[in-house]
Amino acid sequence: MITYDKNNLEKLKTLATASPESMQAFNELSRLAFGDGAIPARTKELIGLGVAISKQCTYCIDLHSKKAQAMGVTDQEFAEVAMVAAAIGAGAAITHATHAL
């Protein structure tokens, strides 16, 4: 079983060394995707957190929750994001259940 260990993030340096252009492109995509635009960066962090919760990526949850906290996101906003992620997961389960029928 793979476990969440922040020390694994050190291995990103290995990826960057082995595939520098791809990692640079990824970093640039992230910078642009989460920057201010038609949707404010704060809202994008909440979206990112909701997706991270839905995908169950502990690394992303950690990253985006810390960034959102730094942007002043409240506990109520965190809770609502979690509930949206839960609703999406439940909706996906129900609609995919139709394949079994």
Biopython code that builds the backbone (N, CA, C, O; Angstrom):
import numpy as np
from Bio.PDB.StructureBuilder import StructureBuilder

atoms = [
    (1, "MET", "N", (0.831, -1.174, 0.000)),
    (1, "MET", "CA", (0.000, 0.000, 0.000)),
    (1, "MET", "C", (0.882, 1.245, 0.000)),
    (1, "MET", "O", (1.864, 1.322, 0.739)),
    (2, "ILE", "N", (0.533, 2.189, -0.809)),
    (2, "ILE", "CA", (1.261, 3.456, -0.860)),
    (2, "ILE", "C", (0.722, 4.357, 0.251)),
    (2, "ILE", "O", (-0.490, 4.514, 0.399)),
    (3, "THR", "N", (1.622, 4.939, 1.021)),
    (3, "THR", "CA", (1.203, 5.823, 2.099)),
    (3, "THR", "C", (1.662, 7.246, 1.819)),
    (3, "THR", "O", (2.631, 7.485, 1.099)),
    (4, "TYR", "N", (0.942, 8.164, 2.404)),
    (4, "TYR", "CA", (1.241, 9.578, 2.295)),
    (4, "TYR", "C", (2.473, 9.893, 3.129)),
    (4, "TYR", "O", (2.473, 9.707, 4.346)),
    (5, "ASP", "N", (3.500, 10.360, 2.484)),
    (5, "ASP", "CA", (4.733, 10.707, 3.173)),
    (5, "ASP", "C", (5.304, 11.939, 2.475)),
    (5, "ASP", "O", (5.723, 11.873, 1.319)),
    (6, "LYS", "N", (5.314, 13.055, 3.189)),
    (6, "LYS", "CA", (5.806, 14.299, 2.590)),
    (6, "LYS", "C", (7.235, 14.173, 2.065)),
    (6, "LYS", "O", (7.632, 14.917, 1.169)),
    (7, "ASN", "N", (8.001, 13.247, 2.611)),
    (7, "ASN", "CA", (9.371, 13.053, 2.131)),
    (7, "ASN", "C", (9.398, 12.612, 0.670)),
    (7, "ASN", "O", (10.383, 12.836, -0.034)),
    (8, "ASN", "N", (8.314, 11.984, 0.219)),
    (8, "ASN", "CA", (8.241, 11.590, -1.190)),
    (8, "ASN", "C", (8.336, 12.788, -2.128)),
    (8, "ASN", "O", (8.787, 12.656, -3.265)),
    (9, "LEU", "N", (7.914, 13.944, -1.656)),
    (9, "LEU", "CA", (7.948, 15.137, -2.501)),
    (9, "LEU", "C", (9.368, 15.523, -2.894)),
    (9, "LEU", "O", (9.577, 16.224, -3.884)),
    (10, "GLU", "N", (10.339, 15.063, -2.115)),
    (10, "GLU", "CA", (11.741, 15.296, -2.486)),
    (10, "GLU", "C", (12.075, 14.634, -3.823)),
    (10, "GLU", "O", (12.988, 15.066, -4.525)),
    (11, "LYS", "N", (11.337, 13.593, -4.165)),
    (11, "LYS", "CA", (11.564, 12.866, -5.407)),
    (11, "LYS", "C", (11.126, 13.668, -6.633)),
    (11, "LYS", "O", (11.424, 13.287, -7.766)),
    (12, "LEU", "N", (10.421, 14.776, -6.408)),
    (12, "LEU", "CA", (10.074, 15.655, -7.534)),
    (12, "LEU", "C", (11.338, 16.188, -8.196)),
    (12, "LEU", "O", (11.349, 16.462, -9.396)),
    (13, "LYS", "N", (12.403, 16.334, -7.410)),
    (13, "LYS", "CA", (13.686, 16.776, -7.972)),
    (13, "LYS", "C", (14.201, 15.754, -8.986)),
    (13, "LYS", "O", (14.775, 16.125, -10.009)),
    (14, "THR", "N", (13.995, 14.477, -8.699)),
    (14, "THR", "CA", (14.405, 13.420, -9.629)),
    (14, "THR", "C", (13.618, 13.532, -10.926)),
    (14, "THR", "O", (14.180, 13.412, -12.014)),
    (15, "LEU", "N", (12.311, 13.763, -10.804)),
    (15, "LEU", "CA", (11.495, 13.949, -12.006)),
    (15, "LEU", "C", (11.961, 15.164, -12.798)),
    (15, "LEU", "O", (12.040, 15.125, -14.025)),
    (16, "ALA", "N", (12.267, 16.236, -12.088)),
    (16, "ALA", "CA", (12.713, 17.461, -12.764)),
    (16, "ALA", "C", (14.047, 17.261, -13.473)),
    (16, "ALA", "O", (14.280, 17.824, -14.543)),
    (17, "THR", "N", (14.912, 16.465, -12.877)),
    (17, "THR", "CA", (16.204, 16.178, -13.507)),
    (17, "THR", "C", (16.036, 15.252, -14.707)),
    (17, "THR", "O", (16.670, 15.445, -15.745)),
    (18, "ALA", "N", (15.179, 14.249, -14.559)),
    (18, "ALA", "CA", (14.991, 13.258, -15.614)),
    (18, "ALA", "C", (14.153, 13.788, -16.773)),
    (18, "ALA", "O", (14.311, 13.345, -17.911)),
    (19, "SER", "N", (13.263, 14.737, -16.484)),
    (19, "SER", "CA", (12.388, 15.272, -17.528)),
    (19, "SER", "C", (12.170, 16.761, -17.301)),
    (19, "SER", "O", (11.062, 17.189, -16.978)),
    (20, "PRO", "N", (13.231, 17.553, -17.471)),
    (20, "PRO", "CA", (13.149, 18.969, -17.102)),
    (20, "PRO", "C", (12.119, 19.771, -17.898)),
    (20, "PRO", "O", (11.418, 20.604, -17.324)),
    (21, "GLU", "N", (12.018, 19.542, -19.174)),
    (21, "GLU", "CA", (11.058, 20.318, -19.969)),
    (21, "GLU", "C", (9.624, 20.028, -19.554)),
    (21, "GLU", "O", (8.794, 20.934, -19.483)),
    (22, "SER", "N", (9.338, 18.766, -19.281)),
    (22, "SER", "CA", (7.984, 18.402, -18.857)),
    (22, "SER", "C", (7.647, 19.007, -17.499)),
    (22, "SER", "O", (6.547, 19.521, -17.297)),
    (23, "MET", "N", (8.595, 18.942, -16.573)),
    (23, "MET", "CA", (8.336, 19.517, -15.249)),
    (23, "MET", "C", (8.201, 21.034, -15.320)),
    (23, "MET", "O", (7.378, 21.621, -14.618)),
    (24, "GLN", "N", (9.003, 21.662, -16.163)),
    (24, "GLN", "CA", (8.868, 23.120, -16.344)),
    (24, "GLN", "C", (7.496, 23.446, -16.913)),
    (24, "GLN", "O", (6.860, 24.412, -16.490)),
    (25, "ALA", "N", (7.038, 22.648, -17.868)),
    (25, "ALA", "CA", (5.717, 22.869, -18.462)),
    (25, "ALA", "C", (4.619, 22.668, -17.421)),
    (25, "ALA", "O", (3.661, 23.440, -17.369)),
    (26, "PHE", "N", (4.755, 21.639, -16.599)),
    (26, "PHE", "CA", (3.778, 21.396, -15.539)),
    (26, "PHE", "C", (3.745, 22.563, -14.556)),
    (26, "PHE", "O", (2.670, 23.040, -14.191)),
    (27, "ASN", "N", (4.910, 23.019, -14.131)),
    (27, "ASN", "CA", (4.971, 24.137, -13.187)),
    (27, "ASN", "C", (4.363, 25.403, -13.776)),
    (27, "ASN", "O", (3.680, 26.154, -13.080)),
    (28, "GLU", "N", (4.609, 25.632, -15.042)),
    (28, "GLU", "CA", (4.032, 26.806, -15.707)),
    (28, "GLU", "C", (2.520, 26.664, -15.834)),
    (28, "GLU", "O", (1.785, 27.627, -15.618)),
    (29, "LEU", "N", (2.052, 25.460, -16.185)),
    (29, "LEU", "CA", (0.610, 25.224, -16.252)),
    (29, "LEU", "C", (-0.034, 25.506, -14.898)),
    (29, "LEU", "O", (-1.056, 26.188, -14.827)),
    (30, "SER", "N", (0.550, 24.992, -13.840)),
    (30, "SER", "CA", (0.007, 25.218, -12.500)),
    (30, "SER", "C", (-0.008, 26.695, -12.144)),
    (30, "SER", "O", (-0.990, 27.200, -11.599)),
    (31, "ARG", "N", (1.079, 27.383, -12.452)),
    (31, "ARG", "CA", (1.152, 28.818, -12.156)),
    (31, "ARG", "C", (0.048, 29.574, -12.884)),
    (31, "ARG", "O", (-0.636, 30.408, -12.291)),
    (32, "LEU", "N", (-0.121, 29.284, -14.149)),
    (32, "LEU", "CA", (-1.141, 29.973, -14.943)),
    (32, "LEU", "C", (-2.558, 29.563, -14.531)),
    (32, "LEU", "O", (-3.449, 30.406, -14.424)),
    (33, "ALA", "N", (-2.755, 28.272, -14.304)),
    (33, "ALA", "CA", (-4.089, 27.774, -13.971)),
    (33, "ALA", "C", (-4.592, 28.331, -12.641)),
    (33, "ALA", "O", (-5.784, 28.601, -12.496)),
    (34, "PHE", "N", (-3.695, 28.503, -11.670)),
    (34, "PHE", "CA", (-4.113, 28.953, -10.350)),
    (34, "PHE", "C", (-3.950, 30.454, -10.133)),
    (34, "PHE", "O", (-4.264, 30.962, -9.057)),
    (35, "GLY", "N", (-3.467, 31.158, -11.135)),
    (35, "GLY", "CA", (-3.315, 32.603, -11.002)),
    (35, "GLY", "C", (-4.629, 33.334, -11.221)),
    (35, "GLY", "O", (-5.598, 32.765, -11.723)),
    (36, "ASP", "N", (-4.644, 34.596, -10.838)),
    (36, "ASP", "CA", (-5.833, 35.422, -11.063)),
    (36, "ASP", "C", (-6.162, 35.484, -12.544)),
    (36, "ASP", "O", (-5.267, 35.556, -13.386)),
    (37, "GLY", "N", (-7.417, 35.455, -12.848)),
    (37, "GLY", "CA", (-7.920, 35.579, -14.214)),
    (37, "GLY", "C", (-9.389, 35.951, -14.119)),
    (37, "GLY", "O", (-9.779, 36.713, -13.234)),
    (38, "ALA", "N", (-10.196, 35.430, -15.008)),
    (38, "ALA", "CA", (-11.637, 35.668, -14.925)),
    (38, "ALA", "C", (-12.175, 35.130, -13.597)),
    (38, "ALA", "O", (-13.141, 35.655, -13.044)),
    (39, "ILE", "N", (-11.529, 34.071, -13.099)),
    (39, "ILE", "CA", (-11.829, 33.525, -11.769)),
    (39, "ILE", "C", (-10.673, 33.908, -10.855)),
    (39, "ILE", "O", (-9.517, 33.651, -11.190)),
    (40, "PRO", "N", (-10.962, 34.519, -9.706)),
    (40, "PRO", "CA", (-9.888, 34.913, -8.795)),
    (40, "PRO", "C", (-9.096, 33.707, -8.275)),
    (40, "PRO", "O", (-9.637, 32.609, -8.147)),
    (41, "ALA", "N", (-7.824, 33.923, -7.982)),
    (41, "ALA", "CA", (-6.938, 32.862, -7.501)),
    (41, "ALA", "C", (-7.497, 32.184, -6.253)),
    (41, "ALA", "O", (-7.369, 30.970, -6.102)),
    (42, "ARG", "N", (-8.106, 32.944, -5.371)),
    (42, "ARG", "CA", (-8.682, 32.377, -4.141)),
    (42, "ARG", "C", (-9.754, 31.345, -4.477)),
    (42, "ARG", "O", (-9.792, 30.270, -3.878)),
    (43, "THR", "N", (-10.612, 31.665, -5.421)),
    (43, "THR", "CA", (-11.659, 30.734, -5.847)),
    (43, "THR", "C", (-11.044, 29.508, -6.502)),
    (43, "THR", "O", (-11.516, 28.389, -6.306)),
    (44, "LYS", "N", (-9.983, 29.721, -7.285)),
    (44, "LYS", "CA", (-9.315, 28.597, -7.941)),
    (44, "LYS", "C", (-8.700, 27.652, -6.913)),
    (44, "LYS", "O", (-8.682, 26.439, -7.127)),
    (45, "GLU", "N", (-8.197, 28.186, -5.803)),
    (45, "GLU", "CA", (-7.666, 27.316, -4.749)),
    (45, "GLU", "C", (-8.775, 26.470, -4.142)),
    (45, "GLU", "O", (-8.565, 25.300, -3.824)),
    (46, "LEU", "N", (-9.961, 27.062, -3.981)),
    (46, "LEU", "CA", (-11.095, 26.289, -3.474)),
    (46, "LEU", "C", (-11.501, 25.206, -4.460)),
    (46, "LEU", "O", (-11.819, 24.087, -4.059)),
    (47, "ILE", "N", (-11.491, 25.530, -5.744)),
    (47, "ILE", "CA", (-11.785, 24.526, -6.766)),
    (47, "ILE", "C", (-10.740, 23.419, -6.702)),
    (47, "ILE", "O", (-11.077, 22.235, -6.708)),
    (48, "GLY", "N", (-9.473, 23.810, -6.642)),
    (48, "GLY", "CA", (-8.391, 22.832, -6.549)),
    (48, "GLY", "C", (-8.538, 21.933, -5.337)),
    (48, "GLY", "O", (-8.299, 20.728, -5.416)),
    (49, "LEU", "N", (-8.931, 22.516, -4.219)),
    (49, "LEU", "CA", (-9.124, 21.728, -3.008)),
    (49, "LEU", "C", (-10.271, 20.741, -3.183)),
    (49, "LEU", "O", (-10.166, 19.585, -2.775)),
    (50, "GLY", "N", (-11.355, 21.191, -3.783)),
    (50, "GLY", "CA", (-12.489, 20.297, -4.022)),
    (50, "GLY", "C", (-12.122, 19.133, -4.926)),
    (50, "GLY", "O", (-12.510, 17.993, -4.671)),
    (51, "VAL", "N", (-11.375, 19.422, -5.979)),
    (51, "VAL", "CA", (-10.920, 18.352, -6.873)),
    (51, "VAL", "C", (-9.976, 17.416, -6.130)),
    (51, "VAL", "O", (-10.068, 16.197, -6.276)),
    (52, "ALA", "N", (-9.069, 17.978, -5.335)),
    (52, "ALA", "CA", (-8.119, 17.159, -4.576)),
    (52, "ALA", "C", (-8.844, 16.224, -3.612)),
    (52, "ALA", "O", (-8.476, 15.058, -3.471)),
    (53, "ILE", "N", (-9.875, 16.743, -2.952)),
    (53, "ILE", "CA", (-10.672, 15.906, -2.048)),
    (53, "ILE", "C", (-11.364, 14.809, -2.843)),
    (53, "ILE", "O", (-11.362, 13.645, -2.442)),
    (54, "SER", "N", (-11.951, 15.180, -3.960)),
    (54, "SER", "CA", (-12.657, 14.212, -4.798)),
    (54, "SER", "C", (-11.719, 13.133, -5.328)),
    (54, "SER", "O", (-12.089, 11.961, -5.397)),
    (55, "LYS", "N", (-10.509, 13.531, -5.701)),
    (55, "LYS", "CA", (-9.505, 12.588, -6.207)),
    (55, "LYS", "C", (-8.783, 11.861, -5.077)),
    (55, "LYS", "O", (-8.052, 10.900, -5.317)),
    (56, "GLN", "N", (-8.989, 12.320, -3.855)),
    (56, "GLN", "CA", (-8.363, 11.757, -2.661)),
    (56, "GLN", "C", (-6.840, 11.798, -2.734)),
    (56, "GLN", "O", (-6.160, 10.841, -2.365)),
    (57, "CYS", "N", (-6.320, 12.924, -3.218)),
    (57, "CYS", "CA", (-4.870, 13.117, -3.292)),
    (57, "CYS", "C", (-4.420, 13.891, -2.057)),
    (57, "CYS", "O", (-4.609, 15.104, -1.970)),
    (58, "THR", "N", (-3.829, 13.185, -1.114)),
    (58, "THR", "CA", (-3.448, 13.824, 0.148)),
    (58, "THR", "C", (-2.406, 14.919, -0.057)),
    (58, "THR", "O", (-2.406, 15.915, 0.665)),
    (59, "TYR", "N", (-1.525, 14.745, -1.028)),
    (59, "TYR", "CA", (-0.526, 15.778, -1.295)),
    (59, "TYR", "C", (-1.212, 17.061, -1.769)),
    (59, "TYR", "O", (-0.886, 18.156, -1.311)),
    (60, "CYS", "N", (-2.168, 16.910, -2.694)),
    (60, "CYS", "CA", (-2.885, 18.076, -3.229)),
    (60, "CYS", "C", (-3.782, 18.716, -2.172)),
    (60, "CYS", "O", (-3.897, 19.940, -2.105)),
    (61, "ILE", "N", (-4.419, 17.881, -1.347)),
    (61, "ILE", "CA", (-5.250, 18.413, -0.266)),
    (61, "ILE", "C", (-4.392, 19.273, 0.656)),
    (61, "ILE", "O", (-4.791, 20.377, 1.030)),
    (62, "ASP", "N", (-3.232, 18.777, 1.017)),
    (62, "ASP", "CA", (-2.318, 19.514, 1.888)),
    (62, "ASP", "C", (-1.909, 20.835, 1.242)),
    (62, "ASP", "O", (-1.993, 21.891, 1.868)),
    (63, "LEU", "N", (-1.474, 20.771, 0.005)),
    (63, "LEU", "CA", (-1.002, 21.965, -0.704)),
    (63, "LEU", "C", (-2.105, 23.008, -0.842)),
    (63, "LEU", "O", (-1.916, 24.171, -0.486)),
    (64, "HIS", "N", (-3.253, 22.590, -1.358)),
    (64, "HIS", "CA", (-4.304, 23.559, -1.651)),
    (64, "HIS", "C", (-5.014, 24.049, -0.398)),
    (64, "HIS", "O", (-5.494, 25.182, -0.376)),
    (65, "SER", "N", (-5.094, 23.232, 0.641)),
    (65, "SER", "CA", (-5.702, 23.732, 1.877)),
    (65, "SER", "C", (-4.802, 24.775, 2.529)),
    (65, "SER", "O", (-5.294, 25.766, 3.068)),
    (66, "LYS", "N", (-3.485, 24.562, 2.483)),
    (66, "LYS", "CA", (-2.565, 25.559, 3.047)),
    (66, "LYS", "C", (-2.606, 26.860, 2.252)),
    (66, "LYS", "O", (-2.613, 27.946, 2.831)),
    (67, "LYS", "N", (-2.633, 26.751, 0.931)),
    (67, "LYS", "CA", (-2.715, 27.959, 0.109)),
    (67, "LYS", "C", (-4.030, 28.690, 0.352)),
    (67, "LYS", "O", (-4.060, 29.918, 0.438)),
    (68, "ALA", "N", (-5.118, 27.928, 0.461)),
    (68, "ALA", "CA", (-6.426, 28.541, 0.710)),
    (68, "ALA", "C", (-6.458, 29.214, 2.080)),
    (68, "ALA", "O", (-6.998, 30.312, 2.220)),
    (69, "GLN", "N", (-5.881, 28.560, 3.095)),
    (69, "GLN", "CA", (-5.821, 29.166, 4.428)),
    (69, "GLN", "C", (-5.062, 30.486, 4.381)),
    (69, "GLN", "O", (-5.467, 31.464, 5.009)),
    (70, "ALA", "N", (-3.962, 30.510, 3.636)),
    (70, "ALA", "CA", (-3.162, 31.731, 3.517)),
    (70, "ALA", "C", (-3.943, 32.833, 2.813)),
    (70, "ALA", "O", (-3.652, 34.016, 2.988)),
    (71, "MET", "N", (-4.926, 32.445, 2.023)),
    (71, "MET", "CA", (-5.755, 33.421, 1.311)),
    (71, "MET", "C", (-7.000, 33.803, 2.110)),
    (71, "MET", "O", (-7.857, 34.539, 1.621)),
    (72, "GLY", "N", (-7.092, 33.298, 3.341)),
    (72, "GLY", "CA", (-8.188, 33.691, 4.223)),
    (72, "GLY", "C", (-9.458, 32.880, 4.099)),
    (72, "GLY", "O", (-10.519, 33.335, 4.526)),
    (73, "VAL", "N", (-9.381, 31.688, 3.525)),
    (73, "VAL", "CA", (-10.563, 30.843, 3.410)),
    (73, "VAL", "C", (-11.018, 30.429, 4.811)),
    (73, "VAL", "O", (-10.207, 30.056, 5.658)),
    (74, "THR", "N", (-12.310, 30.501, 5.031)),
    (74, "THR", "CA", (-12.883, 30.213, 6.349)),
    (74, "THR", "C", (-13.205, 28.722, 6.505)),
    (74, "THR", "O", (-13.242, 27.973, 5.528)),
    (75, "ASP", "N", (-13.434, 28.315, 7.748)),
    (75, "ASP", "CA", (-13.837, 26.934, 8.009)),
    (75, "ASP", "C", (-15.143, 26.609, 7.299)),
    (75, "ASP", "O", (-15.316, 25.496, 6.803)),
    (76, "GLN", "N", (-16.062, 27.565, 7.246)),
    (76, "GLN", "CA", (-17.338, 27.332, 6.566)),
    (76, "GLN", "C", (-17.100, 27.092, 5.072)),
    (76, "GLN", "O", (-17.727, 26.216, 4.477)),
    (77, "GLU", "N", (-16.200, 27.868, 4.468)),
    (77, "GLU", "CA", (-15.888, 27.661, 3.055)),
    (77, "GLU", "C", (-15.245, 26.296, 2.831)),
    (77, "GLU", "O", (-15.574, 25.604, 1.867)),
    (78, "PHE", "N", (-14.318, 25.902, 3.727)),
    (78, "PHE", "CA", (-13.707, 24.573, 3.628)),
    (78, "PHE", "C", (-14.785, 23.489, 3.702)),
    (78, "PHE", "O", (-14.779, 22.541, 2.917)),
    (79, "ALA", "N", (-15.706, 23.642, 4.650)),
    (79, "ALA", "CA", (-16.767, 22.651, 4.823)),
    (79, "ALA", "C", (-17.644, 22.562, 3.580)),
    (79, "ALA", "O", (-18.011, 21.466, 3.156)),
    (80, "GLU", "N", (-17.982, 23.711, 2.992)),
    (80, "GLU", "CA", (-18.820, 23.694, 1.799)),
    (80, "GLU", "C", (-18.100, 23.056, 0.616)),
    (80, "GLU", "O", (-18.717, 22.343, -0.176)),
    (81, "VAL", "N", (-16.810, 23.308, 0.495)),
    (81, "VAL", "CA", (-16.018, 22.668, -0.561)),
    (81, "VAL", "C", (-16.025, 21.156, -0.361)),
    (81, "VAL", "O", (-16.185, 20.402, -1.321)),
    (82, "ALA", "N", (-15.851, 20.710, 0.884)),
    (82, "ALA", "CA", (-15.861, 19.279, 1.174)),
    (82, "ALA", "C", (-17.210, 18.656, 0.819)),
    (82, "ALA", "O", (-17.264, 17.540, 0.303)),
    (83, "MET", "N", (-18.287, 19.371, 1.092)),
    (83, "MET", "CA", (-19.618, 18.846, 0.788)),
    (83, "MET", "C", (-19.873, 18.792, -0.727)),
    (83, "MET", "O", (-20.524, 17.870, -1.218)),
    (84, "VAL", "N", (-19.363, 19.772, -1.449)),
    (84, "VAL", "CA", (-19.470, 19.731, -2.917)),
    (84, "VAL", "C", (-18.704, 18.523, -3.454)),
    (84, "VAL", "O", (-19.203, 17.806, -4.321)),
    (85, "ALA", "N", (-17.497, 18.299, -2.944)),
    (85, "ALA", "CA", (-16.705, 17.137, -3.365)),
    (85, "ALA", "C", (-17.439, 15.838, -3.037)),
    (85, "ALA", "O", (-17.436, 14.905, -3.840)),
    (86, "ALA", "N", (-18.065, 15.772, -1.866)),
    (86, "ALA", "CA", (-18.815, 14.579, -1.469)),
    (86, "ALA", "C", (-20.016, 14.366, -2.389)),
    (86, "ALA", "O", (-20.316, 13.236, -2.772)),
    (87, "ALA", "N", (-20.693, 15.443, -2.737)),
    (87, "ALA", "CA", (-21.857, 15.337, -3.624)),
    (87, "ALA", "C", (-21.449, 14.867, -5.019)),
    (87, "ALA", "O", (-22.152, 14.068, -5.638)),
    (88, "ILE", "N", (-20.313, 15.362, -5.512)),
    (88, "ILE", "CA", (-19.819, 14.922, -6.817)),
    (88, "ILE", "C", (-19.490, 13.433, -6.775)),
    (88, "ILE", "O", (-19.833, 12.690, -7.695)),
    (89, "GLY", "N", (-18.825, 13.000, -5.706)),
    (89, "GLY", "CA", (-18.490, 11.581, -5.563)),
    (89, "GLY", "C", (-19.729, 10.710, -5.496)),
    (89, "GLY", "O", (-19.787, 9.651, -6.120)),
    (90, "ALA", "N", (-20.716, 11.154, -4.740)),
    (90, "ALA", "CA", (-21.958, 10.385, -4.631)),
    (90, "ALA", "C", (-22.689, 10.348, -5.968)),
    (90, "ALA", "O", (-23.220, 9.312, -6.366)),
    (91, "GLY", "N", (-22.712, 11.478, -6.652)),
    (91, "GLY", "CA", (-23.365, 11.525, -7.962)),
    (91, "GLY", "C", (-22.699, 10.604, -8.959)),
    (91, "GLY", "O", (-23.368, 9.928, -9.741)),
    (92, "ALA", "N", (-21.370, 10.581, -8.929)),
    (92, "ALA", "CA", (-20.644, 9.690, -9.834)),
    (92, "ALA", "C", (-20.947, 8.230, -9.521)),
    (92, "ALA", "O", (-21.100, 7.421, -10.436)),
    (93, "ALA", "N", (-21.037, 7.887, -8.241)),
    (93, "ALA", "CA", (-21.347, 6.508, -7.845)),
    (93, "ALA", "C", (-22.741, 6.110, -8.323)),
    (93, "ALA", "O", (-22.930, 5.015, -8.852)),
    (94, "ILE", "N", (-23.706, 6.992, -8.137)),
    (94, "ILE", "CA", (-25.081, 6.686, -8.527)),
    (94, "ILE", "C", (-25.215, 6.557, -10.032)),
    (94, "ILE", "O", (-25.842, 5.617, -10.522)),
    (95, "THR", "N", (-24.630, 7.497, -10.773)),
    (95, "THR", "CA", (-24.775, 7.419, -12.220)),
    (95, "THR", "C", (-24.005, 6.233, -12.801)),
    (95, "THR", "O", (-24.448, 5.633, -13.780)),
    (96, "HIS", "N", (-22.863, 5.888, -12.212)),
    (96, "HIS", "CA", (-22.122, 4.718, -12.681)),
    (96, "HIS", "C", (-22.821, 3.417, -12.291)),
    (96, "HIS", "O", (-22.609, 2.386, -12.929)),
    (97, "ALA", "N", (-23.645, 3.456, -11.258)),
    (97, "ALA", "CA", (-24.413, 2.271, -10.870)),
    (97, "ALA", "C", (-25.375, 1.859, -11.985)),
    (97, "ALA", "O", (-25.747, 0.690, -12.085)),
    (98, "THR", "N", (-25.774, 2.811, -12.814)),
    (98, "THR", "CA", (-26.692, 2.473, -13.912)),
    (98, "THR", "C", (-26.048, 1.489, -14.895)),
    (98, "THR", "O", (-26.757, 0.763, -15.592)),
    (99, "HIS", "N", (-24.724, 1.459, -14.956)),
    (99, "HIS", "CA", (-24.041, 0.508, -15.837)),
    (99, "HIS", "C", (-24.226, -0.929, -15.361)),
    (99, "HIS", "O", (-24.133, -1.870, -16.149)),
    (100, "ALA", "N", (-24.489, -1.090, -14.072)),
    (100, "ALA", "CA", (-24.662, -2.422, -13.512)),
    (100, "ALA", "C", (-26.071, -2.960, -13.748)),
    (100, "ALA", "O", (-26.312, -4.162, -13.640)),
    (101, "LEU", "N", (-26.984, -2.070, -14.067)),
    (101, "LEU", "CA", (-28.397, -2.495, -14.225)),
    (101, "LEU", "C", (-28.658, -3.081, -15.598)),
    (101, "LEU", "O", (-29.784, -3.483, -15.894)),
]
sb = StructureBuilder()
sb.init_structure("model")
sb.init_model(0)
sb.init_chain("A")
sb.init_seg("    ")
for serial, (resi, resn, name, xyz) in enumerate(atoms, 1):
    if name == "N":
        sb.init_residue(resn, " ", resi, " ")
    sb.init_atom(name, np.array(xyz, "f"), 0.0, 1.0, " ", f" {name:<3s}", serial, name[0])
structure = sb.get_structure()
